[in-house]
Amino acid sequence: MSLNKLGKYKYRTDKDMYIVSPNGCWIGKYAIHTQYKYPRMVRNGKYIYMYRYFYEKYKGKVPNDKCLDHVCKNRMCINPSHL
């Protein structure tokens, strides 16, 4: 991982963005945490939730009539297999 000109983290790979806990949860690193304790990140100048980014990247778009829930009950988890 390195810093860009603005002093913000530039990730080389997705794995630079999280650590894996013993139960398989991916815990976001360097994330901005909201009052609801969900990790967020900046993409294209906008804040987005990390769990949604990883879900859509690895599993596809979330249908309009569905919402994501953490089956592991860990709000900090961004593992798409736990959503």
C-alpha positions in Angstrom: 0.0 0.0 0.0 1.3 3.5 -0.7 0.2 7.1 -0.4 -0.9 9.2 -3.3 -0.2 12.9 -3.8 -3.0 13.9 -1.5 -1.7 11.7 1.4 -4.5 9.3 1.0 -4.0 5.5 0.9 -3.9 3.9 -2.6 -4.6 0.2 -2.4 -2.8 -2.2 -4.7 -5.3 -5.0 -4.3 -8.5 -5.7 -2.5 -6.6 -7.6 0.1 -4.8 -4.4 1.2 -8.2 -3.1 2.3 -9.1 -5.7 5.0 -7.8 -8.2 7.5 -9.3 -11.6 8.0 -10.6 -12.5 11.5 -10.5 -16.1 12.8 -14.2 -16.5 12.0 -13.7 -15.5 8.4 -15.0 -11.9 8.6 -13.1 -9.4 6.5 -12.6 -6.3 8.6 -12.0 -3.1 6.6 -8.7 -1.3 7.3 -8.3 2.4 7.1 -12.1 2.8 6.7 -14.2 5.7 7.7 -16.7 4.5 10.2 -20.1 6.0 10.4 -22.2 6.4 13.6 -23.8 3.1 12.6 -20.4 1.3 12.6 -20.4 0.3 9.0 -17.0 0.8 7.2 -17.1 3.2 4.3 -14.6 4.2 1.6 -14.3 6.7 -1.1 -14.7 5.7 -4.8 -15.0 8.2 -7.6 -15.2 11.0 -5.1 -18.2 9.6 -3.2 -18.5 7.7 0.1 -19.8 4.2 -0.3 -20.2 1.3 2.1 -17.4 -1.2 1.8 -19.7 -4.3 2.3 -21.8 -3.1 -0.7 -18.7 -2.5 -2.9 -17.3 -6.0 -2.2 -20.7 -7.7 -2.6 -21.3 -6.0 -6.0 -17.7 -6.7 -7.1 -17.8 -10.4 -6.4 -21.5 -11.3 -6.6 -23.2 -8.7 -8.8 -25.7 -6.0 -8.3 -28.1 -6.1 -5.3 -31.7 -6.5 -6.6 -33.9 -3.5 -5.9 -36.3 -5.5 -3.8 -33.5 -6.9 -1.6 -31.3 -5.6 1.2 -28.0 -7.0 2.4 -27.8 -8.4 5.9 -24.7 -9.7 7.8 -25.3 -13.4 8.6 -22.2 -13.2 10.8 -23.9 -10.3 12.8 -20.6 -8.3 12.5 -21.3 -4.8 11.1 -17.6 -4.3 10.4 -17.5 -7.4 8.1 -17.2 -6.8 4.4 -16.9 -10.4 3.3 -19.4 -11.0 0.5 -19.9 -14.6 1.6 -21.3 -13.3 4.9 -23.9 -11.1 3.3 
